């Protein structure tokens, strides 16, 4: 199975964490398998989104350990010794794939994981290169930190149709893991896919009500390719013109984005919950438009903490669409009962 991941951590980092895990495993050798063994099947999920999908599928029948935490970048991540220990004991590992977890190969090697690998993005066609700022960047003018995702945009979950495929892939993978209750997974899959279908219909109903030439979006980094394509939104540009939220825009790219905002009539710039809002606030001020940051920021690479609008995938999508509609001057309709 293709993981579509690349190594990005230094040997020193991996070696240091591997030593820590080795010492931890030695210390636990006489203590049994710990909590994972007590609760039955142990599953590790890399990102907040695939962890949420996995929990929806298994319910309380299996333990799910999440590596990337709320409001944390999925691109740059270093696992703790405790997380590597959990992975070393896991029956299954659920990953986004598509090149998102550039740290995954090293993490698997450091932990010694040898369970079932489930790639949620399998079968999803990836979009190509990161967007330019409304085609405004000068030819040959590249950011100092070029995009790192050679295979395409890994943010496949931003389109609920892709999220459905991811859920189906995870369900198929989980049903092949010893000890997983396949009937529970199948039943939960059917119910959750129904909620995703309701989400997609609600989003489409509301966005279709806005004139096409007013559906404009500027985000913090290039993470909404699939979302904008699915719902006919014009992506004017991003502050970070890269699929990787750790990249840095050049001065020319920032100037091009400000010009594109003014020329296209964009009304707002969106920060993201897992990123500093400073650049978005600066660019919005320079362009003379509103900025959505803080509690109004979009959920992109990561879901939010418990109690926030973005604590779940469904909640994050509803939050994002409501804020985007608001920036267009549109009022969203009431959510269907299955999403409330």
Secondary structure, DSSP 8 states (H G I E B T S, - for coil): --------S-HHHHHHHHHHHHHHHHHHTTSTTTHHHHTS-EEEESSHHHHHHHHHHHTTSSEEEESS-TT--SSS----HHHHHHHHT-SEEEE--TT--TTHHHHHHHHT--SEEEETTTT-----S---STT-S-TT---SS----TT----GGGSHHHHHHHHHHHHHHHHTSTT--HHHHHHHHHHHHHHHHHHHHHHHHHHHTS-GGG-EEEEEES--HHHHHHHT-EEEEEEE-SSSTT----HHHHHHHHHHHHHHT--EEE-BTTS-SHHHHHHHHHHT-EEE-GGGSB--SS---TTSTTSSHHHHHHHHHHHHHHHTT-------GGG-
